[in-house]
Amino acid sequence: MTSPSLSICCLGAGYVGGPTMAMIAAKCPDIRVTVTDPNEQRIAAWNSSELPVYEPGLQEVVESAREKNLFFSTDIKSAIRESDIIFVSVGTPTKTYGKGAGRAADLKYIESAARMIAEVAEGPKIIVEKSTLPVRTASALLTILRSNSTKASFQVLSNPEFLAEGTAIEDLENPDRVLIGGEQTPEGLEAIEKVVAIYARWVPREKILTTNLWSSELSKLVANAFLAQRISSINSISALCEATEADVDEVARAIGRDSRIGPKFLKASVGYGGSCFQKDILNLSYLCEHFGLPEVAEYWASVVKINDWQKTRFSGRIIRDLFNTVSGKHIGILGFAFKKDTNDTRETAAISVCRDLLAEGAKVYVYDPRVSEEQIREDVLGKAENPNLIVVKSALEACSGAHGVAVLTEWDEFKTLDFQKIYEGMLKPAFLFDGRNILPHQELKDLGFRVFAIGKSF
Ligand SMILES: NC(=O)c1ccc[n+]([C@@H]2O[C@H](COP(=O)([O-])OP(=O)(O)OC[C@H]3O[C@@H](n4cnc5c(N)ncnc54)[C@H](O)[C@@H]3O)[C@@H](O)[C@H]2O)c1
């Protein structure tokens, strides 16, 4: 490219860093965008035709800009040196050790990114938090940056990402809002304007919200907490529906007509998954406790508790319906990703359901159209071996000879399976457990299946 108007880079080429930076590059051909990661395999994949992240439309966006103004590299230091704006999109998983283990966010990747930036940066740099972070992390970042660098000056902004996996490209192209928080000083406001100007190339100005740093950091955690709370609310009601002959889809339709509630995100299921909801609520709850608000902490922690319960309730129902034992029985699992149109399996309900069934001695046959066998094995078994976990290449294979079949991801292809053929190939009575409420239940019952669906009492 001819000399760029601006150079930006991103630390972290994951589910967020890759797609968000590809969209910026595609929309701003005069900006040079470098996405970096120490993981060589991941960078090689971003530079190939087999991208490490599956998202509808992503390949086209990447290919439209790659090697023109979009680059993927493991040379993090050079990218930092050459960039005016540095996005940080590294992982912030739940801490597994020490204080706050199981609840607090592990900030080791973000801190090491900050130290690397401080080590090599020269001149004025804008650092943008893209990762989801505990409120007030920017103040720690600024301290690390400013006390470890004499050659650079820094502004730290918060620009949390609201994309949903599975619809990332659509969400990035046409976001509900873009949020940018920064210090309310002349320098901070100037930095905010620079990042606003990037998004304003394709996002209407009225959708770009600017706030102080802390409101921006906190809003991301709160948005995820509200979304997850809505799912746990409808899932909790699904259990009551099963006990009372109410139908959870009918209840959702009825309450969703109330304009104060609205119709979206009221689909009952086996439980939410994904890398964010659980970790972000646990983190929010931990923060509340840290700031002396135990009642608020407990309120939000209960959202995760209901989700865990919903997953166990589902595997419990399979076991109960199969005459209280699944030992030696063949259970087909349709779908492993945490939702359709993604290959991401982090915190997917399928992990917990498969583990519960394996613990009861079942032979679990798993099929997912996008998730690799290695990934499924690692998620369910870790480093252990278990011959009862069998990963197969088609839905039909997973169901053939099964005592029961469970749908755990709402992939569209499951809606149009030949259930007559599946029924014929299963042991009788043939049980079907619809953990996503996507199948035509009456038709399946007419074929002879015994059907269980979330929040239904037939
Ligand atoms: N996945 C989502 O749907 C989603 C949505 C919104 C926000 N977020 C948030 O975005 C952040 C990133 O999430 P993700 O799903 O992309 O994670 P990810 O695990 O897919 O990617 C993170 C990447 O950062 C890399 N990395 C670690 N240290 C680095 C360093 N010093 N320099 C450069 N790269 C480094 C890792 O190798 C990894 O490839 C998290 O805070 C997450 O909560 C995720």
PDBQT file of the ligand as one rigid body, heavy atoms in Angstrom, charges set to zero:
ROOT
HETATM    1  N1  LIG A 501     -15.121 -14.318  22.103  1.00  0.00    +0.000 N 
HETATM    2  C1  LIG A 501     -16.082 -13.407  22.171  1.00  0.00    +0.000 C 
HETATM    3  O1  LIG A 501     -17.196 -13.601  21.679  1.00  0.00    +0.000 OA
HETATM    4  C2  LIG A 501     -15.817 -12.090  22.837  1.00  0.00    +0.000 A 
HETATM    5  C3  LIG A 501     -16.720 -11.050  22.635  1.00  0.00    +0.000 A 
HETATM    6  C4  LIG A 501     -16.458  -9.820  23.227  1.00  0.00    +0.000 A 
HETATM    7  C5  LIG A 501     -15.334  -9.667  24.033  1.00  0.00    +0.000 A 
HETATM    8  N2  LIG A 501     -14.488 -10.706  24.236  1.00  0.00    +0.000 N 
HETATM    9  C6  LIG A 501     -13.288 -10.479  25.055  1.00  0.00    +0.000 C 
HETATM   10  O2  LIG A 501     -12.194 -10.259  24.169  1.00  0.00    +0.000 OA
HETATM   11  C7  LIG A 501     -10.975 -10.772  24.749  1.00  0.00    +0.000 C 
HETATM   12  C8  LIG A 501     -10.335 -11.766  23.791  1.00  0.00    +0.000 C 
HETATM   13  O3  LIG A 501     -11.231 -12.824  23.591  1.00  0.00    +0.000 OA
HETATM   14  P1  LIG A 501     -11.012 -13.917  22.458  1.00  0.00    +0.000 P 
HETATM   15  O4  LIG A 501     -12.239 -14.769  22.444  1.00  0.00    +0.000 OA
HETATM   16  O5  LIG A 501     -10.577 -13.261  21.207  1.00  0.00    +0.000 OA
HETATM   17  O6  LIG A 501      -9.769 -14.728  23.084  1.00  0.00    +0.000 OA
HETATM   18  P2  LIG A 501      -8.800 -15.777  22.360  1.00  0.00    +0.000 P 
HETATM   19  O7  LIG A 501      -8.313 -16.661  23.426  1.00  0.00    +0.000 OA
HETATM   20  O8  LIG A 501      -9.493 -16.346  21.158  1.00  0.00    +0.000 OA
HETATM   21  O9  LIG A 501      -7.582 -14.882  21.805  1.00  0.00    +0.000 OA
HETATM   22  C9  LIG A 501      -6.661 -14.245  22.612  1.00  0.00    +0.000 C 
HETATM   23  C10 LIG A 501      -5.316 -14.300  21.899  1.00  0.00    +0.000 C 
HETATM   24  O10 LIG A 501      -4.407 -13.429  22.577  1.00  0.00    +0.000 OA
HETATM   25  C11 LIG A 501      -3.090 -13.956  22.377  1.00  0.00    +0.000 C 
HETATM   26  N3  LIG A 501      -2.129 -13.293  23.281  1.00  0.00    +0.000 N 
HETATM   27  C12 LIG A 501      -1.888 -13.534  24.591  1.00  0.00    +0.000 A 
HETATM   28  N4  LIG A 501      -0.935 -12.699  25.049  1.00  0.00    +0.000 NA
HETATM   29  C13 LIG A 501      -0.556 -11.911  24.005  1.00  0.00    +0.000 A 
HETATM   30  C14 LIG A 501       0.378 -10.857  23.838  1.00  0.00    +0.000 A 
HETATM   31  N5  LIG A 501       1.122 -10.408  24.846  1.00  0.00    +0.000 N 
HETATM   32  N6  LIG A 501       0.507 -10.287  22.631  1.00  0.00    +0.000 NA
HETATM   33  C15 LIG A 501      -0.250 -10.696  21.591  1.00  0.00    +0.000 A 
HETATM   34  N7  LIG A 501      -1.164 -11.672  21.688  1.00  0.00    +0.000 NA
HETATM   35  C16 LIG A 501      -1.321 -12.284  22.884  1.00  0.00    +0.000 A 
HETATM   36  C17 LIG A 501      -3.276 -15.432  22.606  1.00  0.00    +0.000 C 
HETATM   37  O11 LIG A 501      -2.228 -16.195  22.047  1.00  0.00    +0.000 OA
HETATM   38  C18 LIG A 501      -4.637 -15.669  21.906  1.00  0.00    +0.000 C 
HETATM   39  O12 LIG A 501      -4.449 -16.120  20.571  1.00  0.00    +0.000 OA
HETATM   40  C19 LIG A 501     -11.380 -11.376  26.092  1.00  0.00    +0.000 C 
HETATM   41  O13 LIG A 501     -11.184 -10.416  27.098  1.00  0.00    +0.000 OA
HETATM   42  C20 LIG A 501     -12.884 -11.633  25.937  1.00  0.00    +0.000 C 
HETATM   43  O14 LIG A 501     -13.558 -11.588  27.152  1.00  0.00    +0.000 OA
HETATM   44  C21 LIG A 501     -14.692 -11.911  23.624  1.00  0.00    +0.000 A 
ENDROOT
TORSDOF 0
